[in-house]
Amino acid sequence: MQLTAPATRRTGIRDTGIRDTDGMAVASFVLGLLGLLVLNVFLGPIAIVLATVALWRGTARRGRAFLGLGLGIADLLVLVAFMQADSTVSWSF
């Protein structure tokens, strides 16, 4: 029984870079989704950067990266909307 994925592909090159970009795409989605609720001033830009890097490196999870990019932008738009409504830099319920 093998507990981990094989370390090499058919060509003998390690596929950690592909797994890293897939992880970045998923992380951007999760952080963008979480940023809609809390800490959107920090999590929004991080989600945007992770999604951009994942797309630039050629992730297999392009849809998840695009969702993370959209959610990161939505985080910043929500922040701006609440800042305009409250006339403050932060917002609360």
N, C-alpha and C positions, 0 to 999 in steps of 0.2 A: 504494500500500500504506500502510495506516494503522497506526502502531506503538502508539498509545495509544487508550484508550477515548474516545468523544466526551465533551466537557466539559459538555454540557447534555442535559436530557431533552426530551421533547416540549413540556413547559410552559416551557422556557427556564430552569428552576432548576437550579443545579449539584447534582450528586448525590454530592459528596464526603462529605457527612454520612452517607449510607447506606453508602458504602464504609468510612468510619471505624468505624461500628458493627459492620459485618461483620468488620472487622479486629480489633476488640476481642473479638468472640465467639471468633474463631479463636485469638487470643492467650491468652484465658482458658483455653481447652481445652489449648493447648500448655503453658502455665505450670502448670496443674493437673496434667497428666500428668508433667511434669518434676519437679514438687514432690513426687511420691510417692517419688522416688529421692534427690534432694538438695535442701537448703535449703528444706524444707517450712515452716519458721517464717516465711520471707519470701514464698515463691512462692504459698503457700496463700491468704493474705489478698489478695494482688494479683489472683489468679485470681477470687476471690469478688467483688472490687470491679469488675473489668473485665466480668465476666458480668452483674452487676447493672446496671451502666450501659448495657451493650449491650441488655439486655432492656427497660430503661426507655425507651431511645431508639427502640425498635422495630426491631430488627435482622431481617433476612430469614433469618438463620441461628439461629433460636431453639433448635433442637436442639443445636447446637454450644455455644451459650451456657449451656443447662441442663447439658450435660455438663461444661463448665468450672466451673460453680457446684458441681456435685456432687463433682468432683475436688478443688476447693479446700477443700471441707468435709472430704473424705476425707484430704487432706493434714494438716489440723489434728487429725483423729482419730488418724491414724497417729503424729503427734508426741506426742499425749497418751498413747497406748498405750506407746510406747517410753520416754517419761518415767516412766511408772509402773513399767515393768519394770526400768529402770536406776537410778531415783531421781536422775536428772540432767536438766539442761535440754536437753542435746544427746544424740544417739545416734550409734552407729557400728556397723559390721558386725562 
